[in-house]
């Protein structure tokens, strides 16, 4: 794998790539990157989503079976480097690594929104202070073309700059048709403690093939909060501030994404998934 020019990345992102290169001695870089994203997503999911544990544990073991024990040991180190990068401040760490490695050709020419553009859009769109929050106390953000999650990360940063705690006052439903992108977004939202449901799905057809709830979603009891808000304020998705919800992709309404989210939340509540972690 060519070394490339990674001067635009921080030291932790560069360390991530160096470690990835150590794993990719007998595999292509995009395969290792893809597997890192999925393994990390599976690990976070299995820490908080007991209802999907068995299937996801089996998938985890299936992936690591293709690597040596030495290679498997390097994946947590890559996650540590990613965590350190995100600790430096809000940015799309995985998206930037994806671009630096020039992996877009492996995913149908996929490019992600540059973070400065996402940050500008978020500052123009999100509530600028606590007094602009709706009566329920939180906004819902719908992102139908999530990519690696830059728009949502920027939304969290914009809220925090207005002294709004996004961990308590924002819930995200993010969708991407590409599974690796969905895993990238989910991992970064998990590390930044963003309450979210990430869907591997098609925002146009509303098909969903898998869903991923972040630790912040589970620990914040967002299944119950969303259900309670839906029951007391059924038009929250149509309220001016609820879908200040960033809609950055296909022409789809927040209500449509909200209906998918409501179905997932209802299924989770019916199965007791929300409380399973605390039993």
C-alpha positions as MATLAB code, in Angstrom:
seq = 'XXXXXXXXXXXXXXXXXXXXXXXXXXXXXXXXXXXXXXXXXXXXXXXXXXXXXXXXXXXXXXXXXXXXXXXXXXXXXXXXXXXXXXXXXXXXXXXXXXXXXXXXXXXXXXXXXXXXXXXXXXXXXXXXXXXXXXXXXXXXXXXXXXXXXXXXXXXXXXXXXXXXXXXXXXXXXXXXXXXXXXXXXXXXXXXXXXXXXXXXXXXXXXXXXXXXXXXXXXXXXXXXXXXXXXXXXXXXXXXXXXXXXXXXXXXXXXXXXXXXXXXXXXXXXXXXXXXXXXX';
ca = [
       0.000    0.000    0.000;
       1.428    3.359   -0.998;
       2.308    5.640    1.874;
       0.623    8.704    0.390;
       0.562   12.190    1.867;
      -1.142   12.336    5.243;
       0.148   15.752    6.330;
      -3.419   17.057    6.710;
      -4.196   14.469    9.377;
      -3.487   14.770   13.081;
      -0.870   12.573   14.747;
      -3.437   10.050   15.950;
      -4.968    9.653   12.494;
      -1.493    9.097   11.082;
      -0.832    6.495   13.798;
      -4.140    4.845   12.839;
      -2.972    4.542    9.228;
       0.438    3.234   10.304;
      -1.263    0.516   12.355;
      -3.681   -0.277    9.528;
      -0.688   -0.713    7.259;
       0.765   -3.246    9.737;
      -2.444   -5.267    9.535;
      -2.648   -4.996    5.747;
       0.394   -7.125    4.992;
      -1.661   -9.757    3.207;
      -4.883   -7.819    2.594;
      -5.916   -4.683    0.780;
      -6.216   -1.486    2.789;
      -9.912   -1.062    2.063;
     -10.642   -4.572    3.383;
      -8.848   -3.870    6.667;
     -10.561   -0.493    6.992;
     -13.957   -2.079    6.289;
     -13.339   -4.816    8.849;
     -12.096   -2.335   11.447;
     -15.284   -0.314   11.115;
     -17.528   -3.352   11.383;
     -15.600   -4.937   14.266;
     -15.703   -1.677   16.213;
     -19.416   -1.277   15.516;
     -20.104   -4.837   16.619;
     -18.120   -4.297   19.832;
     -20.030   -1.137   20.772;
     -23.361   -2.697   19.863;
     -22.737   -5.814   21.892;
     -21.927   -3.738   24.949;
     -25.421   -2.204   25.017;
     -27.823   -4.023   22.674;
     -28.481   -7.436   24.166;
     -31.274   -8.231   21.730;
     -28.843   -8.481   18.834;
     -25.892   -9.858   20.801;
     -25.766  -13.441   19.576;
     -25.929  -12.697   15.864;
     -23.428   -9.876   16.148;
     -21.031  -11.905   18.283;
     -21.117  -14.623   15.635;
     -20.391  -12.043   12.948;
     -17.492  -10.665   15.016;
     -15.946  -14.118   15.317;
     -16.445  -14.716   11.594;
     -14.444  -11.600   10.728;
     -11.561  -12.122   13.163;
     -11.184  -15.724   11.971;
      -9.652  -14.312    8.799;
      -6.796  -12.631   10.681;
      -3.846  -13.856   12.724;
      -3.840  -13.279   16.470;
      -1.203  -10.582   16.011;
      -3.346   -8.782   13.448;
      -6.450   -9.062   15.632;
      -4.509   -7.451   18.470;
      -3.879   -4.371   16.354;
      -7.560   -3.547   15.807;
      -8.046   -2.252   19.400;
      -4.939   -0.115   18.901;
      -6.538    1.413   15.795;
      -9.655    2.155   17.855;
      -7.493    3.809   20.515;
      -5.894    6.044   17.881;
      -9.353    6.999   16.576;
     -10.526    7.793   20.108;
      -7.508   10.017   20.688;
      -8.117   11.827   17.414;
     -11.733   12.601   18.308;
     -10.640   13.763   21.758;
      -8.797   16.649   20.084;
     -12.100   18.212   19.019;
     -15.098   17.725   16.779;
     -14.199   16.515   13.310;
     -14.914   13.652   10.935;
     -11.871   11.591   11.885;
     -12.805    8.414    9.993;
     -14.028   10.313    6.952;
     -10.716   12.149    6.771;
      -8.785    8.885    7.047;
     -11.019    7.387    4.361;
     -10.177   10.279    2.058;
      -6.458   10.254    2.824;
      -6.275    6.551    1.982;
      -8.171    7.262   -1.249;
     -10.642    4.480   -0.533;
     -13.509    6.154   -2.402;
     -12.815    4.115   -5.525;
     -13.628    0.947   -3.575;
     -17.064    2.289   -2.573;
     -18.567    3.426   -5.872;
     -16.788    6.796   -5.913;
     -18.152    7.791   -2.527;
     -16.960   11.120   -1.124;
     -17.907   12.660    2.208;
     -18.873   16.266    2.935;
     -15.777   18.191    4.150;
     -16.156   18.933    7.838;
     -15.806   22.743    7.512;
     -18.782   22.714    5.113;
     -20.781   20.535    7.511;
     -19.886   22.849   10.400;
     -21.079   25.923    8.487;
     -24.373   24.245    7.576;
     -24.917   23.138   11.165;
     -24.265   26.612   12.557;
     -26.881   27.972   10.141;
     -29.447   25.303   10.946;
     -29.260   24.208   14.564;
     -30.770   26.001   17.594;
     -28.377   28.662   18.859;
     -29.287   28.270   22.516;
     -31.473   26.465   25.074;
     -34.336   28.932   24.584;
     -34.783   27.682   21.001;
     -35.435   24.069   22.025;
     -39.014   22.752   21.647;
     -41.208   22.096   24.666;
     -40.114   18.459   24.933;
     -36.562   19.629   25.637;
     -34.812   18.027   22.694;
     -34.658   18.087   18.915;
     -34.618   15.182   16.513;
     -32.057   15.204   13.729;
     -32.728   13.185   10.588;
     -29.744   12.472    8.353;
     -30.801   10.382    5.317;
     -27.326   10.211    3.734;
     -25.053    9.871    6.745;
     -21.720    8.992    5.181;
     -19.213    8.865    8.033;
     -21.406   11.171   10.118;
     -19.839   14.610    9.500;
     -23.161   16.465    9.413;
     -24.311   14.964   12.701;
     -20.970   15.567   14.402;
     -21.145   19.181   13.224;
     -24.693   19.435   14.599;
     -23.448   18.269   17.999;
     -20.644   20.824   17.905;
     -23.045   23.613   16.928;
     -25.363   22.814   19.827;
     -22.497   22.685   22.291;
     -21.242   26.058   21.079;
     -24.691   27.425   21.996;
     -24.410   25.897   25.487;
     -26.862   23.103   24.632;
     -25.832   19.650   25.826;
     -26.301   17.524   22.703;
     -26.031   14.346   24.774;
     -29.315   15.255   26.458;
     -31.006   17.539   23.924;
     -30.511   15.871   20.538;
     -31.488   12.508   19.137;
     -30.307   11.384   15.708;
     -31.696    8.975   13.147;
     -28.990    8.508   10.503;
     -29.210    6.307    7.414;
     -26.767    5.167    4.770;
     -27.166    2.613    2.006;
     -23.514    1.575    2.282;
     -22.854   -0.685    5.305;
     -19.289    0.530    5.891;
     -20.495    4.133    5.969;
     -23.186    3.192    8.477;
     -20.555    1.481   10.629;
     -18.263    4.526   10.389;
     -21.026    6.860   11.510;
     -22.103    4.537   14.297;
     -18.570    4.182   15.681;
     -17.960    7.933   15.699;
     -21.361    8.693   17.257;
     -20.651    6.091   19.917;
     -17.266    7.596   20.768;
     -18.743   11.108   20.919;
     -21.682    9.852   23.027;
     -24.313   11.040   20.561;
     -27.764    9.489   21.142;
     -28.589    7.894   17.819;
     -30.130    5.090   15.841;
     -28.002    4.399   12.781;
     -29.713    2.557    9.964;
     -28.133    0.554    7.196;
     -30.924    1.248    4.786;
     -32.282    3.104    1.791;
     -33.763    6.503    2.581;
     -35.696    6.620   -0.687;
     -37.451    3.266   -0.381;
     -37.398    3.310    3.456;
     -35.967   -0.216    3.434;
     -33.835   -1.015    6.473;
     -31.502   -3.997    6.717;
     -30.054   -3.405   10.161;
     -30.154   -0.856   12.956;
     -27.521    0.173   15.479;
     -28.293    2.001   18.729;
     -25.458    3.968   20.294;
     -24.497    3.611   23.958;
     -25.818    7.146   24.524;
     -29.204    6.058   23.144;
     -29.442    3.145   25.562;
     -27.942    4.804   28.641;
     -30.119    7.879   28.085;
     -33.340    5.791   27.904;
     -34.117    7.314   24.529;
     -36.540    4.569   23.500;
     -38.814    5.707   26.313;
     -38.129    9.421   25.821;
     -38.978    9.214   22.126;
     -42.134    7.214   22.764;
     -43.268    9.618   25.475;
     -42.606   12.612   23.238;
     -44.466   10.995   20.344;
     -47.490   10.341   22.537;
     -47.645   13.841   24.010;
     -46.567   15.793   20.923;
     -47.390   13.706   17.830;
     -46.288   16.368   15.319;
     -42.796   16.929   16.723;
     -41.236   15.957   13.387;
     -43.157   18.745   11.681;
     -42.403   21.412   14.298;
     -40.046   24.135   13.065;
     -37.196   23.142   15.371;
     -37.540   19.376   15.322;
     -36.394   18.920   11.772;
     -34.032   21.720   11.939;
     -33.159   18.161   11.648;
     -30.468   18.287    9.029;
     -31.789   16.837    5.797;
     -28.776   16.745    3.532;
     -29.430   13.976    1.059;
     -32.413   12.771   -0.997;
     -35.764   14.554   -0.886;
     -37.305   12.833    2.116;
     -39.252   14.338    4.967;
     -38.301   14.006    8.642;
     -41.755   12.488    9.191;
     -40.862    9.577    6.921;
     -37.617    8.893    8.747;
     -39.465    9.425   12.009;
     -41.897    6.660   11.086;
     -39.007    4.230   10.598;
     -37.512    5.286   13.914;
     -40.876    4.890   15.644;
     -41.193    1.337   14.343;
     -37.735    0.421   15.650;
     -38.392    2.078   19.009;
     -41.748    0.303   19.322;
     -40.151   -3.062   18.573;
     -37.401   -2.410   21.105;
     -39.862   -1.392   23.814;
     -42.075   -4.417   23.110;
     -39.104   -6.752   23.399;
     -37.781   -5.067   26.544;
     -34.528   -4.212   24.786;
     -34.273   -0.754   26.362;
     -34.186   -2.126   29.879;
     -32.293   -5.346   29.126;
     -28.923   -3.761   29.863;
     -29.993   -2.912   33.391;
     -31.460   -6.240   34.437;
];
